[in-house]
Amino acid sequence: MEELLIGLAKTCIKSVFTAQKYGNEILDEDLDRIVFIRNLIEESAGYIKANCKELKVAIYNKELKEYALTQYIIQCLKAFSEKEKEDEDFDEEEEKEEIRTYFEYIYKNLEYPE
């Protein structure tokens, strides 16, 4: 059952990233997606905690957040053109770290406006 619930939640998260193609200039949409994913994980974790006592909520949260971050990094890297990627100043690992930092900041700190 644990794998089924995590798989279902991963499918929900993936749908957030496949709904539209990314461009470099739509950070506001990225921000909304990250906050939405965090809320999806938190709300589903609350449901699981109340209804699925055998599933460890901390593991569920960690696995889904890592999956969302991975999907976010993939989408952001796809937004770079081949020309940008071939530039000698382009460092994919550095870009991944910047993307990760952005994701973590938004995930931990921002909320939808009241």
N, C-alpha and C positions, 0 to 999 in steps of 0.2 A: 504494500500500500504506500509506503514511504516513497519508493521510486515513482509510482504512478502520480502522486501529488506533486512531487518535484518536477517531473516531466511535464505535467499540465501547466504548472506555473512558468516553467522555462518557455513553453509555447506561447503563453501570454506575453512574456517579456520580449520574445523574438518578434512578435507581431508589432510591437511598438517601433522596432527598428526597421521593419520591412514595409511599414505603412507609406513612407515617402523616401525618396532618395535624398541624400544629404548634399549640401553645398557648403563651401567654406564660410559663407556669410550668414548662416542661419543659427547662430548660437542661441538665440532666444528660444527657438524650437528645441534645441538640445537641452537647454535648461528645463523646459517644461517636461520633456521626456524623462529626464533623470528624476525629477521630483515625482512624476507620475509612477515611475517604477518603484521608487522608495515607498510610496504610499501603497502601491499594490502589494509589495512584499510585507509591509507592516500589517495591512488589513488581513491578508491571507494568513499571516502568522497568528494573528489574534483568533481567527476561525479555527486554525489547527490546534492551537493551545486549548481552546474550549471544547473541541470535538474529537480530536485525535490524540489521546493521551500517550500513545505509544511512539509518536513521532517527536523527535527532539527539535524544538523550535530553533535553537541556536544553530544547529547544523543546517536546517532549512534556510534560515536567513543568510548564513554565510555562503552557502552554495549558490543561492539565487543572486546575491549581490555580486559574487565573482563572475557568474554567468553574464549578468547584465553589463558589468565592466568590460568583459571580453567582447561582447557584441558591440558595445559603444566604441571601443578601440578599433575594431574591424571597420565599422562604418566611417569613423573619422579618417582612418588611413585611406580608405577608398575615395574620399573626397579630394585627396591630393592628385593633381594631374601627373602623368608620367614625366612631363618636363620638370615639374617640381621635385619629383622623387629622384630624378637623375642629377639634379644640381649637387655640386660637391659639398655644399653647406647643409644638405638634407641629411639628418641623422635619425633613422627610424626609431632607434631605442630612445633617443632624447624626446622625440615626438610622442612616443608611447608614454613616457614618464610625465610629460606635460598634460597629456590627455587624462591619464590616471589621476593626477593631482587635481585637475579641474573637476572630474567626476566625483572624487572623494569630497571635495569642498562643497559642491552643490548637494550631494547626497546627505552630508552631515548637517549643513547649515541653513539651507533655504527651504521655505515653505510657500505654498500658494498664498497669494494675498487674500486677506479676509474680505 
